[in-house]
Amino acid sequence: MENALKGLFSLDHNIKLYIPSTVEANKPVDNTPQVDEALRLFSKWFGGATANRAVGAWNSDKVGLVKEKVTIVESYCTAEQVEEYIGLVVEHGKKLKRDMSQEAISLEYDNKLFFI
């Protein structure tokens, strides 16, 4: 396997932002504008991005169990790109949290989950 990959360019880090499909914990909303914005920003910062749909569930302090569709926007990137842009990713997560009236936004970095 190593011979087949020899000489190929690799990206060693992965950043994911989980974009909810609700506002105020459990009110459904079309998250297309938020997903498109995250794709645009991640592509600008990291050279490209992918969006995947998933179903998530979490316990809200306000309304109890919330089950919703989420869109996970992710990019693979270099250590230098992480250093340069991770602060902007966190700021974008804070903006999503405010704009969508969320208790938290999930940010995954190299298989570790952080709550904004």
Protein Blocks (a to p, Z undefined) as FASTA:
>chain_A
ZZmmgopacdfbdcdddddfbeehiaccdfklmmmmmmmmmmmmnopacddddddddddf
klopaddddddddddddfklmmmmmmmmmmmmmmmmmmnopabdcddeehiacdZZ
